[in-house]
Amino acid sequence: TDVQMYLFETFGGWCNAVKRLFYQMKDKVRNKLSKRQHEDEASWSTRSWLSLQAQRMSVALQLAAAEEIATELRLAAASEDAAVA
């Protein structure tokens, strides 16, 4: 098993290794959406495989960042409550 680490910026930047990986996958599927992807997942802004996957990755990264922030805020609030009590 080959484990690799990739860098994603919170607001959309991808490291060169990620770009290469996504372009390889794009070429493998000829940048075409499957019938299911086209009917169930694609919007007017995601009419190619690469644009759909980039959008999906962006959403996943934003949700993960929001969850991290929410967790930290809950920990900070709990810590403040404990200090007051």
N, C-alpha and C positions, 0 to 999 in steps of 0.2 A: 504494500500500500504506500502510495506516494502522497504525503501530506504537504500542502503548500499554504503559505499565509499570503493573503491579499489585503490591500489597503483600499478602503472606501472612505471618502470624505462625506461628512454628514449631509452636505448640500450638493451632492452630485459628482464630485471628482472621483475618478477611478485611476488607480496606478496603471502603468503600462502593461504589467502582466495580466491584469483583469481585462484591459482592452484587447490584448492579443487573444485571450481565452474566449471572450465573447465574439470576436470576429471569426475565430475558428469555428465556433458553434453556428454562427450565422451562415458561414459558407457551407457547412454540412447540411443545413436545412434549406439552402438557397434563399435565405432570408424570407421564406414563405411561411405564413401561418397555417397550422392544420385547420381542418374544417371546424373542429370544436373550438379552437382558439378564436377563429374568425367569427363564429356565431355567438359564443358565450363570453369571451373575454375582451375582444378588441373594441376600441372606440374610434371615433373619427381621428384621434391623434395617434393611434397605434395600428396602422395598417401594414406594418412589416414585423417580422419576427424580432428583429433587433430593437425596434422602438417599444414593442410590447414588453420584452424582457427588461429593458432599461427602466421602463415605468414601474414594473413589478418590483425590481430591485430598489428603486427609489422609495416606494411605499414601505417596503419591509425595513429599510434603514431608518426612515422617519418614525415608524412605529416603535422600533427598538430604542431609538434615542428618546422618544417621549416616555416610554416605560422606565428607562433609566432615570430620567429627571423626576418622574412621579415617585419612584422608589426613594430617591434621595430626599425629596421633600417630605415624604412620610417619616423617614428616619430622623430628619432634622426636627420635625414637629414633635415626634415622640421624645426626642432628647430634651427639647425645651419644656415639654410637659413634666418630664421627670425632674428637671432642675427646679421647677416651680413647686412641686409637691413636696 
